[in-house]
Amino acid sequence: MTAAAEPPGGPPPAAEEAPRPPSVRPAMRPLGERLDELATPAHYLSLLIGLAFLLYMDRHLWFIGDVFEFFDRMQPGQSLNLFFPHNEHWSTIPILLNLGLYNLFGLRTYIPYIALDLVAHLAVAHLLWRWMLRLGSDRWIATGLAAAFVVLGGGVENLTSSFQIGFVLPVVLGLLGAFLLDYSGPSRWNRDVGFWLFGVAAVMCSGIGVCVVLLGAALALLRRGWLAALRAASVPAGVYLVWLALIG
């Protein structure tokens, strides 16, 4: 066999190999940044541990006090009187919540009733945590304070009496509504409407709802002035005043 003839001009030049970039190791993030990322799961873990701890502490408790007035309304032949006040508080939503639990569990166990109250309490702790972060708090400080609030906040009665759902739930609604009003610039009607819904639901829980509506109005006042504050409070206040005049 004869060797293949070389192309005219001699063999082709060898392709030059592209230079390889120097190997770069990924930069290590600062330790503080990595620790900050653990604050969020630590917060949620504190809520779960707090719920388990409080349920364990409340395991031997039973119904007491005002809640029996709600149960009395649920007996055959009795009227629920959903809009009739309990000790001067508009209590429609707590009555409905207790009615639902009563139809499911009767009075055989206290756990579902107190669990509902504790979940509302943990929601307050979580919303306070979010507010602290929103205001620029260190994540671990916010997590620690929220964890302390889980077992120390609001007074012991809020953690042991299922009736307190009427006072804890409006705080949840008020904090959620405040998120909607916490902005600058021109008023946004969709946010005002959202606050109205939270505010009306809050006043239908107890007189604490009046306080959280005032809280939202104060926030709107600081953010956007008197007109924004009046607009925020107008619908919940109007609904409450109509109820107070006709029934309360």
C-alpha positions as CSV (number, residue, x, y, z in Angstrom):
1,M,0.0,0.0,0.0
2,T,1.2,3.5,-0.8
3,A,1.1,6.3,1.8
4,A,-1.6,8.9,1.3
5,A,-0.3,11.9,-0.4
6,E,0.2,15.0,1.7
7,P,-1.9,18.0,0.7
8,P,-0.1,20.8,-1.1
9,G,1.8,23.1,1.2
10,G,2.6,20.4,3.8
11,P,0.6,19.0,6.7
12,P,-2.1,21.3,8.3
13,P,-1.1,23.1,11.4
14,A,-2.2,21.6,14.6
15,A,-5.2,23.2,16.2
16,E,-4.2,25.4,19.1
17,E,-5.6,24.3,22.4
18,A,-7.8,27.0,24.0
19,P,-6.3,28.2,27.3
20,R,-8.1,26.7,30.4
21,P,-9.4,29.2,32.9
22,P,-7.9,29.0,36.3
23,S,-9.9,26.9,38.7
24,V,-12.0,29.2,40.9
25,R,-13.3,27.8,44.2
26,P,-16.7,29.2,45.2
27,A,-16.3,31.9,47.9
28,M,-17.5,30.9,51.3
29,R,-20.4,32.9,52.6
30,P,-19.9,34.7,55.9
31,L,-20.8,32.6,58.9
32,G,-23.4,35.2,60.1
33,E,-25.2,35.0,56.8
34,R,-25.4,31.2,57.0
35,L,-26.6,31.4,60.6
36,D,-29.3,33.9,59.7
37,E,-30.8,31.4,57.3
38,L,-31.4,29.0,60.2
39,A,-33.5,31.5,62.1
40,T,-36.5,30.9,59.9
41,P,-36.7,27.1,60.4
42,A,-35.9,27.7,64.1
43,H,-38.9,29.9,64.3
44,Y,-41.3,27.4,62.8
45,L,-39.8,24.7,65.0
46,S,-40.4,26.8,68.1
47,L,-44.1,27.1,67.1
48,L,-44.4,23.3,66.8
49,I,-42.6,22.7,70.0
50,G,-44.7,25.4,71.7
51,L,-47.9,23.8,70.5
52,A,-46.9,20.4,71.8
53,F,-45.8,21.8,75.1
54,L,-48.9,23.8,75.7
55,L,-51.2,20.9,74.7
56,Y,-49.3,18.7,77.2
57,M,-49.7,21.3,79.9
58,D,-53.4,21.7,79.2
59,R,-54.1,17.9,79.0
60,H,-56.0,17.7,82.3
61,L,-58.0,21.0,81.9
62,W,-61.8,21.1,81.3
63,F,-64.5,23.6,80.3
64,I,-65.0,26.4,82.7
65,G,-66.9,29.7,83.0
66,D,-68.3,31.7,80.2
67,V,-68.1,29.0,77.5
68,F,-71.1,27.2,79.1
69,E,-73.3,30.2,78.1
70,F,-72.4,29.4,74.5
71,F,-73.2,25.7,75.0
72,D,-76.6,26.6,76.6
73,R,-77.6,28.4,73.4
74,M,-76.9,25.1,71.5
75,Q,-79.4,23.0,73.5
76,P,-82.6,21.8,71.8
77,G,-85.3,24.4,72.1
78,Q,-82.9,27.2,72.7
79,S,-82.1,30.0,70.2
80,L,-78.5,30.5,69.2
81,N,-79.0,34.3,69.3
82,L,-75.9,34.7,67.1
83,F,-76.0,38.5,67.3
84,F,-77.0,38.8,71.0
85,P,-74.0,39.9,73.1
86,H,-72.2,37.9,75.7
87,N,-71.3,40.1,78.6
88,E,-71.7,43.1,76.3
89,H,-69.3,41.6,73.7
90,W,-70.5,40.9,70.1
91,S,-69.5,37.2,70.0
92,T,-71.0,35.8,66.7
93,I,-67.8,34.2,65.5
94,P,-66.8,32.5,68.8
95,I,-70.3,31.1,69.0
96,L,-70.1,29.7,65.5
97,L,-66.6,28.2,66.1
98,N,-67.8,26.5,69.4
99,L,-71.0,25.3,67.6
100,G,-68.9,23.6,64.9
101,L,-66.7,21.9,67.5
102,Y,-69.7,21.0,69.6
103,N,-71.4,19.3,66.6
104,L,-68.2,17.3,65.9
105,F,-67.0,16.4,69.4
106,G,-69.7,17.3,71.8
107,L,-68.4,17.7,75.3
108,R,-66.4,14.5,75.4
109,T,-63.0,16.1,75.0
110,Y,-61.5,19.5,75.7
111,I,-58.6,19.1,73.4
112,P,-60.1,20.4,70.1
113,Y,-61.5,23.5,71.8
114,I,-58.2,24.5,73.5
115,A,-56.2,23.5,70.4
116,L,-58.2,26.1,68.4
117,D,-57.3,28.8,70.9
118,L,-53.7,27.8,71.0
119,V,-53.4,27.8,67.2
120,A,-54.7,31.4,67.3
121,H,-52.2,32.3,69.9
122,L,-49.4,30.8,67.8
123,A,-50.6,32.8,64.8
124,V,-50.2,35.9,66.9
125,A,-46.6,34.9,67.7
126,H,-45.9,34.2,64.1
127,L,-47.4,37.6,62.9
128,L,-45.4,39.4,65.6
129,W,-42.2,37.7,64.2
130,R,-43.1,38.9,60.7
131,W,-43.7,42.4,62.0
132,M,-40.3,42.4,63.7
133,L,-38.6,41.3,60.5
134,R,-40.6,43.9,58.6
135,L,-39.3,46.6,60.9
136,G,-35.7,45.5,60.5
137,S,-35.1,43.4,63.6
138,D,-32.2,40.9,63.6
139,R,-33.7,37.5,62.6
140,W,-32.4,35.6,65.6
141,I,-33.6,38.3,68.0
142,A,-37.1,38.2,66.4
143,T,-37.1,34.4,66.6
144,G,-36.1,34.4,70.3
145,L,-38.7,37.0,71.3
146,A,-41.4,35.2,69.3
147,A,-40.5,31.9,71.0
148,A,-40.7,33.6,74.4
149,F,-44.1,35.0,73.5
150,V,-45.4,31.5,72.7
151,V,-45.2,30.5,76.4
152,L,-45.4,33.9,78.1
153,G,-47.5,36.1,76.0
154,G,-51.0,37.3,76.6
155,G,-51.5,36.0,80.2
156,V,-52.0,32.5,81.3
157,E,-55.8,32.5,80.8
158,N,-55.3,32.9,77.0
159,L,-53.3,29.6,77.1
160,T,-55.6,27.6,79.3
161,S,-59.2,28.6,78.5
162,S,-60.8,27.8,75.2
163,F,-63.2,30.7,75.7
164,Q,-60.4,33.1,75.1
165,I,-60.6,32.4,71.4
166,G,-62.9,35.4,71.3
167,F,-60.1,37.7,72.5
168,V,-57.1,36.1,70.7
169,L,-58.6,35.7,67.3
170,P,-59.3,39.5,66.8
171,V,-55.7,40.2,67.5
172,V,-54.8,37.8,64.7
173,L,-57.2,39.6,62.4
174,G,-55.9,43.0,63.5
175,L,-52.3,42.1,62.8
176,L,-53.2,40.7,59.4
177,G,-55.2,43.8,58.6
178,A,-52.3,46.1,59.7
179,F,-50.1,44.4,57.0
180,L,-52.6,45.6,54.4
181,L,-52.4,49.2,55.6
182,D,-48.7,49.4,56.1
183,Y,-47.7,51.2,52.9
184,S,-46.9,54.7,51.7
185,G,-48.2,56.7,48.8
186,P,-51.7,56.9,47.4
187,S,-54.5,54.9,49.0
188,R,-55.2,51.5,47.5
189,W,-58.8,50.5,47.7
190,N,-58.2,46.8,47.4
191,R,-56.1,47.0,50.6
192,D,-58.7,49.1,52.4
193,V,-61.4,46.6,51.5
194,G,-59.2,43.8,52.8
195,F,-58.8,45.6,56.1
196,W,-62.6,46.2,56.3
197,L,-63.2,42.5,56.0
198,F,-60.6,41.7,58.8
199,G,-62.0,44.6,60.9
200,V,-65.6,43.5,60.7
201,A,-64.7,39.9,61.5
202,A,-62.7,41.2,64.5
203,V,-65.5,43.3,66.0
204,M,-67.8,40.2,65.6
205,C,-65.4,38.3,68.0
206,S,-65.4,40.7,71.0
207,G,-64.7,44.2,72.1
208,I,-61.0,43.6,71.4
209,G,-62.0,44.0,67.8
210,V,-62.7,47.7,68.4
211,C,-59.1,48.1,69.7
212,V,-57.6,46.4,66.6
213,V,-59.7,48.6,64.2
214,L,-58.3,51.6,66.1
215,L,-54.8,50.2,65.7
216,G,-55.3,49.9,61.9
217,A,-56.6,53.5,61.8
218,A,-53.6,54.8,63.8
219,L,-51.3,53.0,61.3
220,A,-53.1,54.5,58.3
221,L,-52.9,57.9,60.0
222,L,-49.1,57.7,60.5
223,R,-48.6,56.5,56.9
224,R,-51.0,58.6,54.9
225,G,-52.9,61.1,57.1
226,W,-56.4,61.6,58.5
227,L,-58.4,60.8,55.4
228,A,-56.7,57.4,55.1
229,A,-57.4,56.7,58.8
230,L,-61.0,57.6,58.5
231,R,-61.4,55.5,55.4
232,A,-59.8,52.5,57.0
233,A,-62.0,52.6,60.2
234,S,-65.2,53.7,58.5
235,V,-66.8,50.4,57.5
236,P,-65.8,48.3,60.6
237,A,-66.8,51.2,62.9
238,G,-70.1,51.7,61.0
239,V,-71.0,48.0,61.2
240,Y,-70.2,47.9,64.9
241,L,-72.2,51.1,65.7
242,V,-75.2,49.7,63.9
243,W,-75.0,46.5,65.9
244,L,-74.5,48.4,69.1
245,A,-77.6,50.6,68.5
246,L,-79.9,47.8,67.4
247,I,-78.8,44.9,69.5
248,G,-75.7,45.5,71.7
